[in-house]
Amino acid sequence: MNIYDIYIYFIIFFIKITFIILSIDTIILKKKHEDNTDKYVNLMFWKSRVEFMFIASMALLLIFLFNPYNKKNCVDNKIRILLFLFGIILIITSKWSLFFETSPIFDDFQLAL
């Protein structure tokens, strides 16, 4: 097992599982209407940190995979799944309000409708 495989397993088994557990915990606390507690704030703090770790680690993976000096094709099924999940998370966690509230194109589109 080389460092590349260890890095992939770190992303999958540490970062993603931690993120899923934190997400489930925050959903449970919201359902119990405990979203103003210190525990919820702490979970959201760590959830945002883990999300940042995932985005940064995926960016490093993309740099490695699409490095013009890397002649080896390393994209296997695990990497395809990670890149798919990375795209989904980026779409979900994007700040859509920045685009829709401040975009003059969106304002023009609303006026046209």
Secondary structure, 3 states (H helix, E strand, C coil): CCHHHHHHHHHHHHHHHHHHHHHHHHHHHHHCCCCCCHHHHHHHHHHHHHHHHHHHHHHHHHHHHCCCCCCCCCCCHHHHHHHHHHHHHHHHHCCHHHHHHHCHHHHHHHHHC
